[in-house]
Amino acid sequence: MSTLKFPAPIAAYFAADTLSPEAVARCFAVNAVVKDEGHTHTGRDAIRAWKADASAKYTYTTEPLSITQQDGQHLVRSRVTGNFPGSPIDLRYRFHLEGDLIASLQIAS
């Protein structure tokens, strides 16, 4: 990740992902939306619960590989490796930013 240049909110997200669900939730706007694995999580409390659930189920690492911009959003391609079915997998993270926070995040393979 050190060679890639991320906007501050995206860099904060990937750093927080190694810390705690609370740290991840603080990267998002109050009414932010996360879409992951066919589910939608709206608001910081739901985002915190989503991250806590994923962290309780799986141990994983995320290695961002590239970042591009498209339609005002930032697309990050990352390799996620861990103790989950299908590991490792390349995922696409689509971030929509508002100021210094993430307004929405969609994660897809």
C-alpha positions in Angstrom: 0.0 0.0 0.0 2.9 2.4 0.6 3.5 3.0 -3.2 -0.2 3.8 -3.9 -1.5 7.3 -3.3 -4.9 7.1 -1.5 -7.1 10.0 -0.5 -6.9 10.4 3.3 -10.3 8.7 4.0 -9.4 5.6 2.0 -6.0 5.4 3.6 -7.7 5.7 7.0 -10.1 2.9 6.1 -7.4 0.4 5.2 -5.4 1.4 8.3 -8.5 1.1 10.6 -9.3 -2.3 9.1 -6.3 -3.7 11.0 -7.4 -2.1 14.3 -11.0 -2.5 15.3 -14.7 -2.2 14.1 -14.9 1.1 16.0 -11.9 2.5 14.1 -13.5 1.4 10.8 -16.8 3.0 11.7 -15.2 6.3 12.4 -14.0 6.5 8.8 -17.6 6.8 7.6 -20.1 9.6 7.5 -23.0 9.3 10.0 -25.4 8.0 7.4 -22.9 6.2 5.2 -23.8 3.0 3.4 -21.8 -0.2 3.0 -22.8 -2.9 0.5 -21.0 -6.2 1.0 -21.9 -9.9 0.4 -25.4 -9.0 -0.8 -26.2 -7.0 2.4 -26.6 -3.2 2.9 -25.4 -1.6 6.2 -26.6 1.9 6.8 -25.1 4.2 9.5 -22.1 4.0 11.7 -23.7 1.5 14.2 -24.6 -0.9 11.4 -21.1 -0.5 9.8 -19.5 -1.2 13.2 -21.6 -4.3 13.6 -20.8 -5.5 10.0 -17.1 -5.1 10.6 -17.3 -6.8 14.1 -19.2 -9.7 12.6 -16.6 -10.2 9.8 -13.7 -9.9 12.2 -15.3 -12.5 14.5 -15.8 -15.0 11.7 -12.6 -14.6 9.8 -8.9 -13.6 10.1 -7.7 -11.9 7.0 -5.3 -9.4 5.5 -6.0 -6.9 2.7 -3.3 -5.9 0.2 -4.4 -2.9 -2.0 -3.1 -3.5 -5.5 -4.4 -0.5 -7.5 -6.5 2.6 -7.3 -8.4 4.4 -10.1 -11.1 7.0 -10.4 -14.4 6.5 -12.3 -17.5 8.6 -12.2 -16.4 10.6 -9.2 -15.6 7.4 -7.2 -12.4 5.7 -6.2 -12.0 2.1 -7.2 -9.4 0.1 -5.2 -8.6 -3.5 -6.3 -7.2 -5.5 -3.3 -6.2 -9.1 -2.6 -7.8 -10.4 0.5 -6.2 -13.5 2.1 -7.5 -15.3 5.1 -9.3 -18.3 6.6 -12.5 -17.9 4.5 -13.8 -20.0 1.6 -12.2 -19.0 -1.7 -9.1 -17.4 -0.1 -7.3 -15.6 -1.6 -9.7 -13.4 -3.6 -9.3 -10.1 -5.4 -12.0 -7.7 -4.4 -13.1 -4.3 -5.8 -13.8 -1.5 -3.3 -15.8 1.3 -4.7 -15.6 4.4 -2.4 -17.7 7.5 -2.7 -16.2 10.3 -0.5 -17.7 13.3 1.1 -15.1 15.6 2.5 -12.9 13.7 4.9 -15.3 10.8 5.3 -16.6 7.8 3.3 -20.2 8.3 2.2 -20.5 4.9 0.6 -18.5 1.7 0.0 -19.4 -1.2 -2.2 -17.3 -4.3 -2.0 -17.6 -6.9 -4.9 -15.5 -9.6 -6.5 
